[in-house]
Amino acid sequence: MNYLAVDTSGKHLTVLISKDGKVYEFFDKDCGVFHSVKIMTEIENMLVRANMQLSSVDFFACTVGAGSFTGIRIGVSTVKALAFANKKPILRITSFDTLAYNKDSERVLAIIDAKHNGYYVCPYVNGVAGEAKYVLKDELIEYKDFTFVSSECLAGINTEVVSCVKGFIRAIEFKKAEITDDINSLTPLYVRKSQAEEGR
């Protein structure tokens, strides 16, 4: 199946196109706060690179979080608009999936730095995701029997750094059974409230 997928959940920007079994990748590791500026340009560039029209896309995929609140909303709204305009189904992928599906280990803990000594985590047992949580560093001891994976080095934590691009591709392949025509099901995954909401 042909697909177009985007990940704007962190400081990076990923755009993937799969056409006739070949995957084309764009990855900007430090997109920062410019997702809204770059995302459509890079999607258009990738379509040209893959020599593909949006009408040839079988489904659209998007990471929904956890991660940057603003980045997540940009990715979700972009993919929902593209899917609606082209009358195509969607696939919801979590940021944890893009980490965990790098590994074939039985017990994997995907970790995303939430800053201020906090982390978003999600355990996977034999490829099945458990409950996503926000935890403090000291609470990671609860997952001592898991292999820790992250997209970056985390100070003081024995974590294996993995490719969120490779994991994104693998997660899409593993989760194709979850493709749906319900575009409204493509909603952000917020493990905790934003700082603005917590301050209210």
GIGI-V750533 format. One record per helix or strand of 2 or more residues. SS is the DSSP state (helix for helix, strand for strand). FROM is the first residue (numbers start at 1). TO is the last residue. If there is no record, write none. Layout:
BEGIN
{{SS FROM TO} {SS FROM TO}}
END
This chain:
BEGIN
{{strand 3 7} {strand 13 19} {strand 22 28} {helix 35 50} {helix 54 56} {strand 59 63} {helix 69 86} {strand 89 93} {helix 95 100} {strand 107 115} {strand 118 125} {strand 128 136} {helix 137 143} {strand 147 150} {strand 160 161} {helix 164 174} {helix 176 178} {helix 183 185} {helix 195 198}}
END
